[in-house]
């Protein structure tokens, strides 16, 4: 349709904005084969908490400088053009602002989503807020410093929050609360990136900025979101007891769920499916580092608690531990259901078969698992994809306030302890003035309180795709990636395991172990002999393709490339 015949009614705006919800480069639908939905992103992106059957070459410093593409091709900016096209034309609609503003707010939200993705990849960026032609100056200009880009994102989201309606009955559209959570997420990301890259004097620091204003923005916005959630009664944590934490991630419809704020629906009726039901092991596994992070029920780490039973078996691993552990991994305890139709239960991790369906560590993911045999057998699944949930807001609030040094016990109770109470961990609440010193804290240079808040984030958001962003914004690759070779469960527990197939036995026998008997998935990879070889002066950002630098030398290359 021509511009002259469009841009007439509010419905024109709504139909145009609907396009953004279905764009894979804005809200990933996870409909490809070979994924296990968002619950494999931590492995796919290269974290310390979840791995694939093959090591992540990017985290091992093996990325190369592309000549073209690399996230900077014309097609990689197409979503932004569509967004800005709307912003350049919506005022042609001759209707009241009250009818129009919601769709402007949604568009600004999606522009923020788009720019956040580019920021995480490239850092400094050109800021484009209108449609371009071949003579537009921005095409031949420099990249703006990353903090200026985030300033512009914050302005967009301030407007979006103002224009969008509060959450009511679920419509599938962006609400004020979702925009607030996105703003808090981005503000915390940028604020802590600037703070820690400055402290460590990396090449990725922002000159003259320590990130404090963005961290304060994250604290303020998450405060406002929590207050709004309390006042309108539409957003809250769901009950996590009685397997409620597991059940939070395997639903097909979240229309009445108060914690899930934005999600994507799939259904047979609409012929919309994902395919991750067909992968039991998923080619991915949690690491020993992830498993060891879960506290015992007394609130103490495994190094200090007499409740810890060791890790000789999976049942020992989860005994007396934070209930989220037992609800995140598969355990052969007769309680982890595999298929509801046959009332069958998990017995062993998937070691046998095609690599993309195995579990390389023995710690097999249960979070987000599809228990329908029919959907697993056909590979046509309808479990929803979650994009935003309220628990993240609580974690942002606690971390931002702790970073600013303004947190108190009431804040802890509203955030960290609320997450622990909701899964029944009532005897393991966090007392900020009485934190046991864990000899295995990953981050030696920060306070005990920040270590515990980072632990809580690691546990609550396990295998939800946040971990690599967290490592990068904390400038922590030197602490948790470099020299790290992921390990898994104790292999010996499956020796002479009853009623397993010959294929399982053969696969089990071929598992490599370290000197302590733990599965060592990458032992036979020569390039992983001393752990990941992440390049600290280069690999935090992606390179600008060389053809783009030829077309516009003012873009300049990212550090180390």
C-alpha positions in Angstrom: 0.0 0.0 0.0 1.2 3.5 -0.7 1.7 6.1 2.0 -1.1 8.1 0.6 -3.6 5.3 1.1 -2.3 4.1 4.5 -1.8 6.1 7.7 -5.5 7.0 7.9 -6.8 5.3 11.1 -5.7 4.1 14.5 -6.2 0.6 13.2 -3.5 1.3 10.5 -1.1 2.0 13.3 -2.1 -1.1 15.3 -1.7 -3.3 12.2 1.7 -1.8 11.4 3.0 -2.3 15.0 1.7 -5.9 15.0 4.6 -6.6 12.6 7.2 -5.9 15.4 5.8 -8.6 17.6 6.5 -11.2 15.0 10.0 -10.1 13.9 12.6 -12.6 14.9 15.2 -9.9 15.3 13.1 -8.2 18.0 11.5 -11.0 20.0 13.1 -14.3 19.2 10.4 -17.0 18.7 12.7 -20.0 19.2 11.0 -21.9 16.4 14.1 -23.3 14.8 15.1 -27.0 15.1 18.0 -27.8 17.4 17.2 -25.3 20.1 15.7 -25.9 23.5 14.1 -22.5 23.6 15.5 -19.7 25.8 16.6 -22.4 28.2 19.6 -23.2 26.0 20.8 -19.6 25.4 23.3 -19.6 28.2 25.0 -22.6 26.5 24.6 -21.3 23.0 26.1 -17.9 24.0 29.1 -19.5 25.9 28.6 -19.2 29.6 30.2 -20.9 32.7 26.9 -22.3 33.9 25.6 -24.3 30.9 27.5 -25.8 27.9 26.9 -27.5 24.7 28.4 -30.8 23.5 30.9 -28.7 21.6 32.8 -25.9 23.3 32.0 -22.3 22.5 34.6 -21.1 20.0 33.9 -17.4 20.7 34.6 -17.8 24.4 37.8 -19.6 23.4 39.0 -16.6 21.4 38.5 -18.2 18.0 36.3 -15.6 16.5 37.6 -14.1 13.3 37.2 -10.7 11.6 34.4 -10.9 9.0 34.6 -9.2 5.7 30.8 -8.6 5.7 27.7 -9.4 7.6 28.7 -10.0 11.2 25.5 -8.3 12.5 26.1 -5.1 10.6 24.7 -6.0 7.2 21.8 -4.1 5.6 19.4 -6.8 6.7 20.6 -6.4 10.3 19.3 -2.9 10.4 16.0 -3.6 8.6 13.9 -3.7 11.8 15.2 -0.2 12.8 14.1 1.1 9.4 10.6 -0.3 9.9 10.5 1.2 13.3 11.6 4.6 12.2 9.3 4.5 9.2 6.4 4.3 11.7 7.8 7.2 13.7 8.0 9.3 10.6 4.4 8.6 9.6 2.2 8.0 12.6 1.3 11.7 12.9 -0.5 11.6 9.6 -3.3 9.7 11.4 -5.9 12.3 12.2 -7.1 10.9 15.5 -6.8 11.9 19.2 -3.5 11.4 20.9 -5.1 9.2 23.5 -5.9 6.7 20.8 -2.5 6.9 19.1 -0.1 7.0 22.0 -0.1 3.3 22.9 1.2 2.4 19.5 3.9 5.0 19.6 4.9 3.7 23.0 5.1 0.1 21.7 7.3 1.3 18.8 9.6 3.1 21.1 9.8 0.0 23.2 10.8 -2.1 20.1 13.4 0.5 19.1 14.9 0.1 22.5 15.0 -3.7 22.2 16.7 -3.3 18.8 19.3 -0.9 20.1 20.0 -2.9 23.2 20.9 -5.9 21.0 23.2 -3.8 18.9 24.8 -2.2 22.0 25.6 -5.6 23.5 27.3 -6.7 20.2 29.2 -3.5 19.2 29.2 -1.0 22.0 29.4 2.4 20.2 26.7 2.9 17.5 25.2 5.4 15.2 21.9 6.7 16.6 19.3 6.7 13.9 15.8 8.0 14.8 14.4 8.7 11.3 14.3 7.1 7.9 17.4 7.5 5.7 18.3 7.8 2.0 21.6 7.4 0.3 22.7 11.0 1.1 21.9 10.9 4.9 24.9 12.2 6.8 24.6 9.5 9.5 25.6 6.9 7.0 29.0 8.5 6.8 29.4 9.7 10.4 31.1 8.3 13.4 29.7 5.9 16.0 28.4 7.7 19.1 29.8 6.6 22.5 27.8 3.8 24.0 26.6 5.9 27.0 25.1 8.4 24.6 23.3 5.6 22.9 21.9 4.5 26.2 20.9 8.0 27.0 18.7 8.0 23.9 17.3 4.6 24.8 16.4 5.9 28.2 14.5 8.8 26.6 12.6 6.5 24.3 11.7 4.3 27.2 10.7 7.2 29.4 8.2 8.2 26.7 7.1 4.6 26.2 6.4 4.2 29.9 4.4 7.4 29.8 2.3 6.4 26.7 1.6 2.7 27.5 -1.3 1.4 29.5 -0.9 -0.4 32.8 -1.3 -4.1 32.9 -4.9 -5.3 33.1 -6.4 -8.4 31.4 -3.7 -10.0 29.2 -3.8 -8.8 25.6 -0.3 -9.9 24.4 0.7 -6.3 23.9 3.4 -4.3 25.6 2.4 -2.7 28.9 3.8 0.1 31.0 5.3 -2.6 33.4 7.1 -4.4 30.6 8.7 -1.2 29.4 9.8 -0.4 32.9 11.4 -3.8 33.3 13.2 -3.3 29.9 14.4 0.1 31.0 15.7 -1.2 34.4 17.4 -4.1 32.6 19.2 -1.9 30.1 20.1 0.7 32.7 21.7 -1.9 35.0 23.5 -3.4 32.1 25.1 -0.2 31.0 25.7 1.2 34.5 27.6 -1.9 35.7 29.4 -2.2 32.3 30.7 1.3 32.7 31.6 0.8 36.4 33.5 -2.5 36.2 35.2 -1.9 32.9 36.4 1.4 34.4 37.6 -0.3 37.6 39.5 -2.9 35.6 40.7 -0.3 33.1 39.7 -2.4 30.1 39.7 -1.0 26.6 35.9 -1.1 26.8 35.5 1.5 29.5 33.6 4.7 28.9 35.9 7.7 29.4 34.7 10.1 32.1 31.8 7.9 33.2 31.5 5.4 36.1 28.0 4.3 35.3 26.4 5.6 38.5 23.6 7.5 36.8 22.4 4.4 35.0 22.6 2.3 38.1 20.6 4.9 39.9 18.1 4.8 37.0 17.8 1.0 37.4 17.2 1.3 41.1 14.6 4.1 40.6 12.7 2.4 37.8 12.6 -1.0 39.5 11.4 0.7 42.7 8.6 2.3 40.7 7.8 -1.0 39.0 7.6 -2.8 42.4 5.3 0.0 43.7 3.1 -0.2 40.7 2.9 -4.0 40.9 1.8 -3.6 44.6 -0.8 -0.9 43.9 -2.6 -2.4 40.9 -2.4 -6.0 42.1 -1.7 -7.4 38.6 2.0 -8.3 38.9 3.6 -10.4 41.5 5.7 -13.5 42.1 3.8 -16.8 41.6 3.9 -19.5 44.3 7.0 -21.6 43.9 6.4 -24.3 46.5 5.2 -27.8 45.5 7.2 -27.7 42.2 5.8 -24.3 41.4 9.2 -23.0 40.3 9.4 -25.8 37.7 5.8 -25.4 36.6 6.4 -21.7 36.0 8.4 -22.5 32.9 6.4 -25.2 31.2 3.0 -23.7 30.6 1.2 -23.2 27.3 -0.8 -20.1 28.4 0.2 -17.4 30.9 -2.8 -15.2 30.4 -3.6 -15.3 34.1 -0.1 -15.7 35.4 0.9 -12.6 37.5 4.7 -13.2 37.2 5.0 -13.7 33.4 4.7 -10.2 32.0 5.3 -10.9 28.2 5.2 -14.2 26.4 4.6 -15.8 23.0 1.8 -18.2 22.5 1.9 -21.3 20.3 -1.1 -23.6 19.6 -2.4 -26.4 17.3 -5.4 -24.3 16.5 -3.2 -21.5 15.0 -0.7 -24.0 13.5 2.1 -22.3 15.5 4.7 -24.6 17.0 8.2 -24.7 18.5 10.4 -27.8 18.0 12.4 -28.0 21.3 10.1 -30.7 22.7 12.0 -33.3 20.6 15.3 -32.8 22.4 15.4 -34.5 25.9 19.1 -33.9 26.5 19.1 -31.0 24.2 22.9 -31.2 23.5 23.3 -29.1 26.6 24.1 -29.5 30.3 24.5 -27.5 33.4 28.0 -27.3 34.8 29.4 -28.2 38.2 30.0 -24.4 38.7 26.3 -23.8 38.4 25.3 -26.7 40.6 27.7 -25.8 43.3 26.3 -22.2 43.5 23.0 -23.4 45.1 22.9 -22.8 48.9 21.8 -25.4 51.4 18.5 -25.0 53.1 20.2 -23.3 56.1 21.3 -20.4 53.8 25.0 -21.5 53.9 27.1 -22.4 50.8 28.1 -26.1 50.4 31.6 -25.3 51.6 30.3 -24.3 55.0 27.0 -26.2 55.6 26.8 -29.6 57.5 23.6 -30.2 55.5 25.5 -30.7 52.3 25.6 -34.4 51.3 28.2 -34.2 48.6 27.8 -35.0 44.9 28.3 -38.7 44.6 24.8 -39.0 43.1 22.2 -36.6 41.8 20.0 -37.4 44.8 22.9 -36.4 47.1 23.4 -33.2 45.1 19.9 -31.9 45.6 19.4 -33.1 49.2 19.0 -30.3 51.7 19.6 -27.7 49.0 17.8 -24.6 47.7 14.6 -26.2 46.2 15.2 -24.5 42.9 18.1 -26.9 42.2 15.8 -30.0 42.4 13.4 -28.1 40.1 16.0 -27.1 37.6 17.8 -30.4 36.8 16.7 -34.0 36.2 17.1 -36.3 39.2 16.4 -40.0 39.3 14.3 -39.7 42.4 11.0 -41.0 41.0 9.5 -37.5 41.1 10.8 -35.9 37.9 8.1 -36.8 35.4 9.1 -37.4 31.8 5.8 -38.1 30.0 2.4 -37.3 31.6 0.6 -39.7 29.3 2.4 -42.8 30.6 3.2 -41.4 34.0 6.8 -42.2 33.4 9.8 -40.7 35.2 13.4 -39.8 34.5 16.0 -42.3 35.4 19.3 -41.3 33.7 20.6 -38.4 31.7 20.9 -38.8 28.0 24.4 -39.8 27.2 23.6 -42.0 24.2 22.4 -41.1 20.7 23.0 -38.1 18.5 25.2 -35.4 20.1 22.5 -32.7 19.7 20.2 -34.7 22.0 22.7 -35.7 24.7 23.6 -34.1 28.0 27.4 -33.6 28.0 27.6 -33.0 31.8 25.1 -35.4 33.4 23.3 -32.4 34.9 20.4 -32.4 32.6 18.0 -29.5 32.4 14.5 -29.9 33.7 13.5 -26.3 33.7 11.2 -25.6 30.7 11.0 -29.3 29.9 8.0 -30.5 27.9 6.3 -33.5 29.6 4.0 -34.3 26.7 4.9 -37.5 24.9 2.9 -36.5 21.9 4.7 -33.2 21.4 8.1 -34.8 22.1 7.4 -37.5 19.6 6.2 -35.2 16.8 8.6 -32.3 17.7 5.6 -30.0 17.3 5.4 -28.2 20.7 3.2 -25.5 22.2 5.0 -24.5 25.4 5.1 -20.7 25.5 8.2 -18.6 25.3 8.8 -16.2 28.2 10.3 -12.8 27.5 9.8 -10.8 30.7 9.0 -12.0 34.2 8.7 -10.1 37.4 11.4 -11.9 39.4 14.0 -10.1 37.3 12.8 -6.7 38.5 13.5 -7.8 42.1 17.0 -8.9 41.2 17.7 -5.7 39.4 16.5 -3.7 42.4 18.7 -5.5 44.9 21.8 -5.3 42.7 21.4 -1.7 41.7 20.9 -0.6 45.3 23.8 -2.7 46.5 26.0 -1.2 43.8 25.0 2.3 45.0 25.6 1.4 48.6 22.0 2.4 49.6 20.5 -1.0 50.2 19.0 -2.0 53.6 17.5 -5.2 55.1 14.0 -4.2 54.1 15.2 -4.0 50.4 16.7 -7.4 50.8 13.5 -8.8 52.3 11.4 -7.4 49.4 13.8 -8.8 46.8 16.3 -11.6 47.5 14.3 -13.0 50.4 11.0 -12.8 48.6 12.5 -15.1 45.9 13.8 -17.5 48.6 10.5 -17.5 50.5 8.4 -18.2 47.4 10.2 -21.6 47.0 10.0 -22.4 50.7 13.6 -21.6 51.6 12.4 -19.9 54.8 15.4 -21.0 57.0 17.9 -19.7 54.5 17.1 -16.1 54.2 19.8 -13.5 53.6 20.8 -11.3 56.5 23.0 -8.6 55.0 24.7 -8.0 58.3 25.6 -11.7 58.9 26.8 -13.2 55.6 28.9 -16.4 55.9 32.2 -16.1 54.1 32.1 -18.5 51.2 35.7 -19.5 50.3 34.3 -20.3 46.8 32.9 -16.9 45.9 33.6 -16.3 42.3 34.2 -12.6 42.6 36.9 -11.9 45.1 37.1 -8.1 44.8 33.5 -7.2 45.6 31.6 -7.3 48.9 30.0 -10.4 50.4 26.6 -8.8 49.9 27.2 -8.3 46.2 28.5 -11.8 45.9 25.3 -13.1 47.4 23.1 -11.0 45.2 25.0 -12.2 42.1 24.6 -15.8 43.4 20.8 -15.2 43.7 20.6 -13.9 40.2 22.7 -16.9 38.9 20.3 -19.3 40.6 16.9 -17.7 40.0 17.7 -17.0 36.3 19.6 -20.2 35.7 19.5 -21.2 32.0 17.3 -18.2 31.0 19.9 -16.5 28.8 21.2 -13.8 31.1 24.5 -15.2 32.2 26.9 -14.1 29.4 25.4 -10.5 29.5 26.1 -10.6 33.3 29.7 -11.8 32.9 30.4 -9.1 30.3 28.8 -6.2 32.1 30.7 -7.1 35.3 33.9 -7.3 33.2 34.3 -10.8 34.8 35.6 -12.9 32.0 39.0 -12.9 33.7 37.4 -14.4 36.8 34.9 -17.0 35.4 35.9 -17.7 31.8 39.6 -17.4 31.2 41.3 -20.7 32.1 37.9 -22.3 32.9 37.2 -25.8 31.6 33.6 -26.8 32.5 33.0 -30.0 34.5 30.0 -32.1 35.1 28.6 -34.7 37.5 30.4 -37.7 39.1 30.6 -40.4 36.4 30.8 -43.4 38.7 27.2 -43.0 39.9 26.0 -44.6 36.7 28.2 -47.7 36.8 26.1 -50.8 36.7 22.9 -48.7 36.7 20.0 -51.1 36.4 17.9 -51.6 33.3 19.8 -49.3 31.0 20.4 -50.0 27.3 23.7 -51.2 25.8 23.9 -47.9 24.0 23.8 -46.0 27.4 26.5 -48.2 28.8 28.8 -47.7 25.8 28.2 -43.9 25.9 28.8 -43.8 29.6 32.1 -45.7 29.2 33.3 -43.2 26.7 32.7 -40.2 29.0 36.0 -38.5 30.0 36.6 -37.5 33.6 39.0 -35.3 35.5 41.2 -36.3 38.4 38.3 -36.2 40.8 36.0 -38.4 38.7 33.8 -35.6 37.4 32.8 -35.6 33.8 35.2 -33.5 31.7 33.3 -32.9 28.4 36.1 -31.0 26.7 39.1 -33.1 27.8 39.8 -34.3 24.3 39.8 -30.8 22.8 43.4 -29.7 22.5 42.4 -26.1 22.3 40.7 -26.4 25.7 43.6 -28.1 27.5 44.0 -25.1 29.8 40.5 -23.8 29.7 38.9 -21.1 27.7 41.3 -18.7 25.9 39.0 -15.6 25.9 40.9 -12.5 24.8 40.3 -9.9 27.5 41.4 -7.0 25.3 39.2 -8.0 22.4 36.3 -10.5 22.9 33.9 -8.4 25.0 32.6 -6.9 21.7 32.1 -8.1 18.2 34.2 -6.6 15.3 32.9 -4.2 12.6 33.1 -6.1 9.3 36.0 -4.8 7.1 33.8 -3.8 4.2 31.9 -1.4 6.5 35.1 0.2 7.5 36.0 0.6 3.8 32.7 2.2 3.1 32.9 4.5 6.2 36.4 4.7 7.8 34.9 7.0 10.5 33.2 4.0 12.1 36.6 2.8 13.4 37.2 -0.8 14.7 36.5 -2.2 18.1 39.4 -2.8 20.4 41.7 -5.8 19.6 40.4 -6.4 16.1 
